[in-house]
Amino acid sequence: MSNFSQLKDLVMSLEADFEKFYDKGNSAAGTRVRKGMQELKNMAQTIRTEVQNAKNTAGEAAPAKAAPAAKKAAPAAAKKAAPAKKK
């Protein structure tokens, strides 16, 4: 859960710079926003990787569920609607 706290802290720390950039037009604040957003992106990727690894590890311990049997596709001609008759 510490990752979530870090994520929230980072977003909250950017609030003042967002206001300075969008409301006051401070371009230096825009640079800080871009830097913070890059950090946010990297943190998000790290969390995604951790979650995927945890899922894969947990999936190896539990028996895999069998995939439901695939239904046969209807012929393409059966899927098309009949053309409307002209009067």
Sequence and secondary structure as in RCSB ss.txt:
>XXXX:A:sequence
MSNFSQLKDLVMSLEADFEKFYDKGNSAAGTRVRKGMQELKNMAQTIRTEVQNAKNTAGEAAPAKAAPAAKKAAP
AAAKKAAPAKKK
>XXXX:A:secstr
 HHHHHHHHHHHHTHHHHHHHHHH  HHHHHHHHHHHHHHHHHHHHHHHHHHHHHHHHHHHS             
HHHHS       
